[in-house]
Amino acid sequence: MQVPLLDLKAQYAAIKDEVTQAISNVCETQAFALGPAVAEFEEKIAAYCDSKYAIGVSSGTDALLVSLMAWQIKTGDEVITTPFSFFATAGSIVRLGAKPVFVDVETDSYNIDPSAIEQKITKKTRAIIPVHLFGQVAQMKDINEIAKRHNLAVIEDAAQAIGASQDGIKAGNLGDYGCFSFYPTKNLGGFGDGGLVTTNREELAKKIRIFRDHGQNPRYFYRVIGGNFRLDGIQGAVLTVKLKYLHEWNEKRKKNAALYDSIFADSPVRVPKIGANNVSIYHQYTVTVPQRDKLQKFLAQNNIGSAVFYPKPLHLQDCFSDLGYKPGDLPIAERLCNEVLSLPVYPELTSDQVEYVANTVLKFYGIS
């Protein structure tokens, strides 16, 4: 049996006709940058996210960048975030001349540890970027309380958490801004790059709309310097089609995750721990395992795809060497980088495929 880490072709085959028609409609209008297809998507995704405002942008990275720009993050400012995330989380901070200040993560959730945040706050701290890693929301109640005490912005990196929730509140509504990615491999993926910023405050939404279009307001009049962060019309059309199926796809991911959980019970495999007040959408099903690299090779030999997200923490990346971090500074994140492995969890997986993957993992550890 062959089980890839992700099979986008299977998803496309089921909605091909709808997607083709949606793209054709955009071609007829010739509205390729923003336009009616993007406006329709923004309205529908705002409703899905339970947000008052949703602004389409060019990528998840640009969602973070434009949110920081709109908050006037600048050279010399500090932004607290996690070292266990995709590069864009910290890269967006540095691109504005600000300094990322890394805080270690929780062993079970993989998300930033709120109890370690306050000691890293200085007079230069302007914001916190928690990351809802692998589809589970970080501990936002504690994070927001800290931010309120110190008058800090909270920008959710929800790139992997579209549809996830905490205490019944969906990701993207738990901070000042929520930033999402529609990279093709995401639970809601486009036909290229795309992103979104959500907020429930009108004045913040207005700023994002201005900054995403070079800073002009009205057209050709500039009070601020923005960027070219517009969402393409074709992406808006494709995402509108896919949005109809997102809840169903997320439910199937949860079902696959539950089957993994049951099979891995009482084994060396430590499964994702989801908080009692959280609903995860399992962007990845990420386990921590002994002999991770050998296991990954064993899975490949058995035609099973897997991936390591992430093999090296951000604070130890060469491009951030000037920040002065050294091995051992953030031990949990560093350990997880050597232990985590993501297994196939996409919605088109069959139960037989999930069982094959799980049983192959157990076979590696001598369990049958």
Backbone torsions as a table, in degrees:
resi	resn	phi	psi	omega
1	MET	NA	140.9	178.3
2	GLN	-114.5	128.8	-178.5
3	VAL	-131.6	104.8	177.7
4	PRO	-73.8	161.9	176.6
5	LEU	-63.1	-36.1	-179.7
6	LEU	-152.1	142.4	-179.6
7	ASP	-127.7	87.2	-179.3
8	LEU	-71.0	-25.6	179.6
9	LYS	-65.3	-35.1	178.9
10	ALA	-65.6	-40.4	177.7
11	GLN	-65.3	-45.3	-178.4
12	TYR	-62.1	-40.0	-177.8
13	ALA	-58.9	-32.9	-176.5
14	ALA	-77.4	-20.6	-175.6
15	ILE	-127.3	15.8	-172.9
16	LYS	-54.5	-47.0	-175.7
17	ASP	-64.0	-41.7	179.7
18	GLU	-64.9	-42.3	-178.9
19	VAL	-66.3	-43.2	-180.0
20	THR	-60.6	-41.4	179.1
21	GLN	-66.8	-40.1	-179.9
22	ALA	-63.9	-42.1	178.1
23	ILE	-65.9	-40.4	178.8
24	SER	-60.7	-38.8	179.4
25	ASN	-62.6	-39.3	177.5
26	VAL	-66.5	-40.6	178.7
27	CYS	-61.5	-35.0	178.6
28	GLU	-68.0	-38.2	-179.4
29	THR	-79.7	-24.5	-176.0
30	GLN	61.0	24.5	177.6
31	ALA	-98.4	87.5	-170.7
32	PHE	-95.9	-20.0	178.6
33	ALA	-115.7	114.6	-169.0
34	LEU	57.3	-133.5	179.4
35	GLY	89.8	-176.5	-173.7
36	PRO	-63.8	-33.9	179.6
37	ALA	-65.4	-38.3	177.6
38	VAL	-70.5	-41.1	178.8
39	ALA	-60.6	-42.0	178.1
40	GLU	-63.7	-43.6	179.4
41	PHE	-63.2	-42.4	-179.8
42	GLU	-60.6	-39.8	179.4
43	GLU	-65.2	-43.8	-176.2
44	LYS	-75.8	-35.3	178.9
45	ILE	-73.4	-30.5	174.7
46	ALA	-62.6	-42.5	178.5
47	ALA	-64.7	-42.4	179.9
48	TYR	-62.9	-41.7	-177.5
49	CYS	-81.7	-4.2	-176.0
50	ASP	61.4	31.3	179.9
51	SER	-106.5	146.2	177.5
52	LYS	-68.4	-34.8	-175.1
53	TYR	-134.6	138.6	176.8
54	ALA	-139.2	124.2	-174.7
55	ILE	-120.6	115.7	179.5
56	GLY	-72.0	136.6	178.3
57	VAL	-134.4	178.1	-167.6
58	SER	-76.0	-19.1	178.3
59	SER	-170.1	168.4	174.4
60	GLY	-65.8	-36.3	175.8
61	THR	-60.6	-45.5	180.0
62	ASP	-69.9	-25.9	174.0
63	ALA	-61.7	-44.0	176.6
64	LEU	-65.8	-46.2	-176.5
65	LEU	-62.4	-47.4	-177.1
66	VAL	-68.5	-31.4	176.7
67	SER	-66.2	-42.4	177.0
68	LEU	-65.6	-39.8	178.2
69	MET	-63.6	-43.3	-179.4
70	ALA	-65.2	-26.6	177.2
71	TRP	-87.0	2.2	177.7
72	GLN	62.1	38.0	171.6
73	ILE	-68.9	133.1	-171.8
74	LYS	-142.8	-179.5	179.4
75	THR	-55.1	130.6	179.2
76	GLY	96.3	-17.8	177.5
77	ASP	-74.5	159.6	176.0
78	GLU	-120.9	141.5	178.2
79	VAL	-130.1	123.5	-178.1
80	ILE	-85.2	134.4	179.3
81	THR	-156.1	-173.2	-176.9
82	THR	-98.7	147.4	175.8
83	PRO	-86.5	-6.7	-175.4
84	PHE	-108.2	81.0	-174.2
85	SER	-164.5	172.5	172.7
86	PHE	-67.1	153.8	-173.4
87	PHE	-55.2	-35.3	-173.2
88	ALA	-58.1	-29.5	-178.5
89	THR	-56.8	-50.4	-180.0
90	ALA	-85.7	-34.0	-178.4
91	GLY	-59.7	-37.0	179.9
92	SER	-64.7	-34.6	178.3
93	ILE	-66.3	-47.7	-176.5
94	VAL	-67.0	-33.3	-179.7
95	ARG	-60.7	-22.2	178.0
96	LEU	-97.0	7.6	178.5
97	GLY	84.4	2.3	179.7
98	ALA	-86.2	172.8	-175.5
99	LYS	-114.0	122.2	173.0
100	PRO	-75.9	132.0	176.6
101	VAL	-113.2	114.9	-171.3
102	PHE	-90.5	139.2	178.3
103	VAL	-123.0	139.4	-176.7
104	ASP	-65.4	168.7	-173.6
105	VAL	-111.0	169.3	175.8
106	GLU	-81.7	142.0	-178.1
107	THR	-62.6	-42.0	-171.9
108	ASP	-84.3	-41.0	-175.4
109	SER	-92.0	-18.7	-175.2
110	TYR	71.8	-0.5	-178.1
111	ASN	-92.8	165.0	-177.9
112	ILE	-54.7	139.7	-178.3
113	ASP	-87.9	108.4	-178.0
114	PRO	-58.7	-31.2	-177.1
115	SER	-67.9	-14.5	-179.2
116	ALA	-102.2	0.4	-174.4
117	ILE	-76.7	-48.6	-168.1
118	GLU	-60.5	-34.1	-178.6
119	GLN	-69.8	-14.1	179.8
120	LYS	-96.1	-2.1	-178.4
121	ILE	-79.4	133.4	176.9
122	THR	-128.5	-177.1	177.7
123	LYS	-66.3	-18.0	-179.1
124	LYS	-90.5	-9.2	-176.3
125	THR	-69.7	129.0	-178.7
126	ARG	-116.9	-22.9	-172.8
127	ALA	-159.5	163.7	172.7
128	ILE	-124.7	132.7	172.9
129	ILE	-115.4	95.0	171.2
130	PRO	-78.7	145.7	178.4
131	VAL	-111.0	128.8	176.5
132	HIS	-88.4	80.6	-168.1
133	LEU	-73.5	138.4	174.7
134	PHE	61.8	12.8	176.0
135	GLY	106.4	4.6	179.1
136	GLN	-116.0	132.1	-178.2
137	VAL	-69.2	137.7	175.7
138	ALA	-69.0	172.2	-177.5
139	GLN	-76.0	83.3	-169.4
140	MET	-74.6	-28.8	179.1
141	LYS	-60.3	-47.9	179.8
142	ASP	-67.0	-40.6	-179.4
143	ILE	-63.8	-43.8	-180.0
144	ASN	-66.1	-35.3	178.0
145	GLU	-65.1	-40.8	177.3
146	ILE	-64.4	-45.3	-179.2
147	ALA	-61.5	-39.5	-179.7
148	LYS	-65.6	-41.0	-179.5
149	ARG	-62.9	-30.3	-173.9
150	HIS	-112.3	9.3	177.2
151	ASN	57.2	51.5	-178.6
152	LEU	-110.9	147.4	172.0
153	ALA	-74.4	150.3	173.7
154	VAL	-121.8	115.8	-179.7
155	ILE	-114.5	110.1	-178.5
156	GLU	-75.8	123.3	167.8
157	ASP	-88.3	92.5	-177.0
158	ALA	-105.5	28.1	-176.0
159	ALA	-55.4	-31.8	-177.0
160	GLN	-106.5	15.4	-167.8
161	ALA	-133.0	31.7	179.5
162	ILE	-65.4	114.2	-178.6
163	GLY	98.8	-10.6	176.0
164	ALA	-71.3	158.9	-177.9
165	SER	-148.3	163.3	176.0
166	GLN	-140.7	125.4	-177.3
167	ASP	54.1	35.0	177.4
168	GLY	81.2	0.8	179.8
169	ILE	-105.3	128.4	-176.2
170	LYS	-76.0	149.5	175.1
171	ALA	-53.5	141.4	-176.6
172	GLY	100.8	-10.7	178.6
173	ASN	-117.7	11.8	-173.5
174	LEU	-108.2	8.0	177.6
175	GLY	-146.0	-165.0	176.3
176	ASP	-74.2	-43.0	175.7
177	TYR	-129.2	150.0	169.6
178	GLY	-119.3	133.7	-176.0
179	CYS	-118.3	126.0	-176.0
180	PHE	-122.3	154.3	176.5
181	SER	-118.5	140.4	173.8
182	PHE	-115.9	30.4	172.3
183	TYR	-52.8	145.3	-170.7
184	PRO	-52.5	-26.9	-177.7
185	THR	-86.1	-3.8	-179.4
186	LYS	-72.9	165.2	178.2
187	ASN	-55.6	-38.7	170.2
188	LEU	-115.1	98.0	-173.7
189	GLY	-114.6	141.9	179.3
190	GLY	-90.2	-165.6	176.6
191	PHE	-103.2	44.5	-175.9
192	GLY	149.1	-160.0	-179.8
193	ASP	-78.4	151.6	175.7
194	GLY	-175.2	157.0	-180.0
195	GLY	-155.5	179.7	-175.7
196	LEU	-152.9	144.8	169.9
197	VAL	-120.0	129.1	175.8
198	THR	-113.6	152.4	174.3
199	THR	-162.4	161.3	176.9
200	ASN	-112.6	12.0	-179.5
201	ARG	-116.7	123.2	-173.8
202	GLU	-59.5	-42.6	-176.8
203	GLU	-65.8	-31.7	177.8
204	LEU	-73.2	-37.6	177.3
205	ALA	-63.0	-41.6	179.0
206	LYS	-60.8	-41.3	179.6
207	LYS	-62.3	-43.2	-179.1
208	ILE	-63.7	-42.1	-179.9
209	ARG	-62.9	-35.6	178.1
210	ILE	-72.2	-47.0	-176.2
211	PHE	-68.6	-29.1	-178.3
212	ARG	-72.6	-15.2	-176.2
213	ASP	-121.1	54.0	175.1
214	HIS	69.6	-1.1	-179.2
215	GLY	92.7	9.5	-176.8
216	GLN	-83.6	138.4	178.1
217	ASN	-173.2	101.8	-2.5
218	PRO	-74.4	-170.5	-174.7
219	ARG	-57.5	131.7	178.6
220	TYR	73.7	10.5	174.2
221	PHE	-121.9	124.5	-169.1
222	TYR	-123.4	119.7	174.1
223	ARG	-102.7	-20.6	178.3
224	VAL	-134.7	162.6	176.6
225	ILE	-99.3	111.4	178.6
226	GLY	-102.0	-143.0	179.8
227	GLY	-152.7	176.1	176.5
228	ASN	-92.7	85.9	-175.7
229	PHE	-116.3	28.0	-176.2
230	ARG	-74.9	144.5	174.6
231	LEU	-85.2	136.6	-179.9
232	ASP	-73.0	146.6	179.3
233	GLY	-59.4	-40.9	179.7
234	ILE	-63.5	-39.3	177.3
235	GLN	-64.4	-41.8	178.1
236	GLY	-59.6	-41.2	-179.1
237	ALA	-66.7	-46.6	-179.9
238	VAL	-62.9	-43.6	-178.2
239	LEU	-67.2	-31.8	176.7
240	THR	-65.0	-39.9	175.9
241	VAL	-63.2	-49.3	-175.7
242	LYS	-67.7	-30.3	-177.7
243	LEU	-58.2	-32.5	179.3
244	LYS	-60.1	-26.0	-174.9
245	TYR	-104.7	-3.2	-171.7
246	LEU	-60.9	-45.2	-179.7
247	HIS	-59.6	-44.5	178.9
248	GLU	-62.5	-42.9	179.6
249	TRP	-64.7	-41.7	178.6
250	ASN	-64.1	-37.9	177.8
251	GLU	-63.5	-38.2	178.2
252	LYS	-67.5	-36.8	175.4
253	ARG	-61.7	-43.6	178.7
254	LYS	-60.8	-40.8	179.3
255	LYS	-63.2	-43.3	178.3
256	ASN	-64.5	-40.3	179.1
257	ALA	-63.5	-41.0	179.5
258	ALA	-63.3	-37.2	178.2
259	LEU	-67.0	-43.4	174.2
260	TYR	-56.6	-48.2	-177.9
261	ASP	-54.0	-44.5	-176.5
262	SER	-67.9	-38.3	-178.7
263	ILE	-72.6	-35.7	-177.4
264	PHE	-83.2	-1.9	-179.8
265	ALA	-57.6	137.8	178.6
266	ASP	59.7	39.7	177.7
267	SER	-129.6	173.4	177.7
268	PRO	-68.4	-8.1	-177.3
269	VAL	-83.6	120.3	176.8
270	ARG	-94.2	113.6	-173.7
271	VAL	-81.0	163.1	177.5
272	PRO	-59.3	133.4	177.2
273	LYS	-100.0	116.7	-178.1
274	ILE	-99.6	127.2	-179.8
275	GLY	-58.1	147.8	-177.2
276	ALA	-59.7	-28.0	-179.0
277	ASN	-97.1	8.9	-177.6
278	ASN	-110.3	147.9	167.2
279	VAL	-118.7	111.9	-179.9
280	SER	-89.2	148.6	176.8
281	ILE	-108.2	11.5	171.1
282	TYR	45.0	57.5	170.8
283	HIS	-55.5	-39.7	169.8
284	GLN	-131.1	147.1	169.0
285	TYR	-100.5	98.3	-171.0
286	THR	-111.1	121.9	179.8
287	VAL	-110.2	160.1	169.9
288	THR	-109.5	133.6	-171.5
289	VAL	-142.3	150.6	170.6
290	PRO	-74.9	152.2	178.8
291	GLN	54.5	46.7	-174.2
292	ARG	-53.5	-49.5	-174.5
293	ASP	-66.6	-38.6	177.4
294	LYS	-67.1	-38.6	177.3
295	LEU	-62.8	-43.1	-179.2
296	GLN	-61.3	-41.0	176.9
297	LYS	-63.9	-39.6	178.6
298	PHE	-62.6	-42.1	178.3
299	LEU	-63.7	-42.1	178.9
300	ALA	-62.2	-37.9	177.6
301	GLN	-65.0	-22.1	178.5
302	ASN	-103.7	20.8	174.7
303	ASN	64.2	36.0	178.9
304	ILE	-116.9	125.8	177.6
305	GLY	-80.7	146.8	175.6
306	SER	-155.2	171.2	-179.1
307	ALA	-152.8	155.5	176.2
308	VAL	-108.8	111.8	174.0
309	PHE	-119.7	95.4	15.8
310	TYR	-137.1	145.7	-173.2
311	PRO	-78.1	-17.0	-179.5
312	LYS	-143.6	126.8	-177.7
313	PRO	-67.5	155.1	-175.0
314	LEU	-61.9	-37.0	-174.5
315	HIS	-68.5	-14.3	178.7
316	LEU	-107.4	6.9	176.6
317	GLN	-70.3	144.8	-176.0
318	ASP	-56.5	-38.4	-175.7
319	CYS	-68.6	-14.7	178.4
320	PHE	-108.7	17.9	-175.9
321	SER	-62.1	-27.1	-178.6
322	ASP	-70.4	-10.8	178.4
323	LEU	-76.8	-16.9	172.2
324	GLY	89.1	11.1	178.2
325	TYR	-75.7	152.8	178.5
326	LYS	-136.5	160.0	178.3
327	PRO	-54.0	135.0	-179.2
328	GLY	100.1	-12.2	-179.1
329	ASP	-68.2	-38.0	-178.9
330	LEU	-128.7	78.0	-165.8
331	PRO	-65.6	-33.6	-177.7
332	ILE	-68.6	-47.2	177.6
333	ALA	-59.8	-41.6	-179.5
334	GLU	-64.5	-39.2	178.9
335	ARG	-68.0	-43.3	-178.6
336	LEU	-61.0	-34.4	179.8
337	CYS	-61.9	-20.8	178.4
338	ASN	-100.4	-1.9	-174.3
339	GLU	-124.0	-20.3	-173.3
340	VAL	-81.9	147.5	175.7
341	LEU	-147.8	130.1	-179.8
342	SER	-99.0	130.5	-177.8
343	LEU	-107.1	158.8	179.9
344	PRO	-57.5	133.8	-179.7
345	VAL	-144.3	4.9	-173.8
346	TYR	-60.8	153.7	-169.5
347	PRO	-63.5	-23.9	-177.9
348	GLU	-80.8	-4.0	176.9
349	LEU	-61.1	141.4	173.2
350	THR	-90.7	162.4	176.7
351	SER	-60.8	-36.5	178.5
352	ASP	-62.2	-39.0	178.7
353	GLN	-67.2	-43.3	178.1
354	VAL	-60.4	-45.4	-179.8
355	GLU	-63.2	-38.2	178.5
356	TYR	-64.0	-45.1	178.5
357	VAL	-61.1	-50.9	-176.6
358	ALA	-62.5	-44.1	-178.7
359	ASN	-69.2	-30.2	175.3
360	THR	-68.1	-39.0	174.9
361	VAL	-60.1	-48.0	-179.2
362	LEU	-64.7	-35.0	178.1
363	LYS	-60.5	-37.4	178.4
364	PHE	-59.0	-34.6	-179.2
365	TYR	-92.6	11.3	176.2
366	GLY	78.0	21.8	179.4
367	ILE	-110.2	128.4	-179.1
368	SER	-125.6	NA	NA
